């Protein structure tokens, strides 16, 4: 599992998840999220996450549930493959919103903060 952080608008951290979700890596990821992203707006972009052979999918789901329910950070998800979408639909997490694109997830945070007008129509093209 690879996790690369991108900062958007200063208030939002986009974490691009790539590769297989291995149990050991997800446990390290949990500790990092708890330590580094307390009170932040976080988007998990799963565009690069591989589903086949991922042994840490359940653990990743638990980490997301923990982050959302304990309000460690404000979480949005985007770019889920159909396999990941099915898992999150079958295991709903109250307070978690899932978006098709990263732009939609960003807009959801900006609308909450009243900064939606800062994104122009051209900023919403692509993922």
C-alpha positions as CSV (number, residue, x, y, z in Angstrom):
1,X,0.0,0.0,0.0
2,X,1.3,3.4,-1.0
3,X,-0.2,6.6,0.4
4,X,0.8,10.0,-1.1
5,X,-0.4,13.2,0.4
6,X,-1.4,16.2,-1.7
7,X,-2.5,19.5,-0.1
8,X,-5.5,21.3,-1.6
9,X,-6.6,24.8,-0.6
10,X,-4.6,24.6,2.7
11,X,-7.5,23.0,4.6
12,X,-7.8,19.7,2.7
13,X,-5.4,16.8,2.5
14,X,-5.9,14.4,-0.4
15,X,-4.4,11.0,0.3
16,X,-3.9,9.0,-2.8
17,X,-4.0,5.3,-2.0
18,X,-2.2,2.9,-4.4
19,X,-1.3,-0.7,-4.6
20,X,-2.6,-3.6,-2.5
21,X,-4.0,-2.9,0.9
22,X,-1.8,-5.2,3.0
23,X,-2.7,-5.6,6.7
24,X,0.8,-4.6,8.0
25,X,0.8,-1.4,6.0
26,X,-2.7,-0.5,6.9
27,X,-1.8,-0.7,10.6
28,X,1.1,1.7,10.1
29,X,-1.3,3.9,8.1
30,X,-3.8,4.0,11.1
31,X,-1.1,5.3,13.5
32,X,0.0,8.0,11.0
33,X,-3.6,9.1,10.4
34,X,-4.2,9.4,14.2
35,X,-1.0,11.4,14.7
36,X,-0.8,13.6,11.6
37,X,-4.4,14.4,10.5
38,X,-6.2,15.2,13.7
39,X,-9.0,17.7,13.0
40,X,-8.1,17.9,9.3
41,X,-10.3,17.6,6.2
42,X,-9.1,14.4,4.4
43,X,-10.0,12.9,1.1
44,X,-9.0,9.3,0.4
45,X,-8.6,8.9,-3.4
46,X,-8.6,5.2,-4.1
47,X,-8.0,5.5,-7.8
48,X,-4.7,3.6,-7.6
49,X,-5.8,1.0,-5.0
50,X,-5.6,-2.6,-6.2
51,X,-8.4,-4.9,-5.0
52,X,-7.1,-8.3,-6.1
53,X,-5.2,-10.0,-3.3
54,X,-5.7,-7.2,-0.8
55,X,-5.5,-8.7,2.6
56,X,-6.0,-5.4,4.4
57,X,-9.3,-4.3,3.0
58,X,-11.2,-5.1,6.2
59,X,-8.6,-3.3,8.3
60,X,-8.7,-0.3,6.0
61,X,-12.5,-0.2,6.3
62,X,-12.0,-0.3,10.1
63,X,-9.5,2.6,10.0
64,X,-11.9,4.7,7.9
65,X,-14.8,3.9,10.3
66,X,-12.6,4.8,13.3
67,X,-11.5,8.1,11.8
68,X,-15.1,9.1,10.9
69,X,-16.9,7.9,14.1
70,X,-14.3,9.2,16.5
71,X,-14.1,12.5,14.5
72,X,-10.3,12.3,14.4
73,X,-10.6,13.9,11.0
74,X,-13.4,14.8,8.5
75,X,-13.3,12.2,5.8
76,X,-14.5,12.0,2.2
77,X,-13.8,9.2,-0.3
78,X,-13.5,9.3,-4.0
79,X,-12.6,7.3,-7.1
80,X,-13.5,3.9,-5.7
81,X,-13.5,0.9,-8.0
82,X,-16.7,-1.1,-8.2
83,X,-15.2,-3.6,-5.8
84,X,-14.4,-1.0,-3.1
85,X,-17.7,0.7,-3.7
86,X,-19.6,-2.6,-3.0
87,X,-17.6,-3.0,0.2
88,X,-18.4,0.5,1.5
89,X,-22.1,0.1,0.5
90,X,-22.3,-3.3,2.3
91,X,-20.6,-1.8,5.4
92,X,-22.0,1.8,5.6
93,X,-20.3,4.3,7.9
94,X,-22.5,7.1,9.2
95,X,-21.0,10.5,8.3
96,X,-18.9,9.2,5.4
97,X,-19.6,10.6,2.0
98,X,-18.3,8.9,-1.1
99,X,-17.8,10.8,-4.4
100,X,-17.2,9.8,-7.9
101,X,-14.4,12.3,-8.5
102,X,-11.8,14.1,-6.4
103,X,-13.3,17.4,-7.5
104,X,-16.7,16.5,-6.1
105,X,-15.1,15.5,-2.8
106,X,-13.2,18.8,-2.7
107,X,-16.3,20.8,-3.5
108,X,-18.2,19.0,-0.6
109,X,-15.6,20.3,1.8
110,X,-15.5,23.8,0.3
111,X,-19.3,24.0,0.4
112,X,-19.2,23.2,4.1
113,X,-16.6,26.0,4.7
114,X,-18.4,28.5,2.5
115,X,-15.5,28.6,0.0
116,X,-17.2,26.9,-2.9
117,X,-17.1,30.0,-5.0
118,X,-13.2,29.8,-5.1
119,X,-13.4,26.9,-7.5
120,X,-14.3,27.9,-11.0
121,X,-16.0,25.7,-13.6
122,X,-12.6,24.8,-15.2
123,X,-11.4,23.5,-11.9
124,X,-14.1,20.9,-11.8
125,X,-13.0,19.2,-15.0
126,X,-11.2,15.8,-14.5
127,X,-10.6,13.9,-11.3
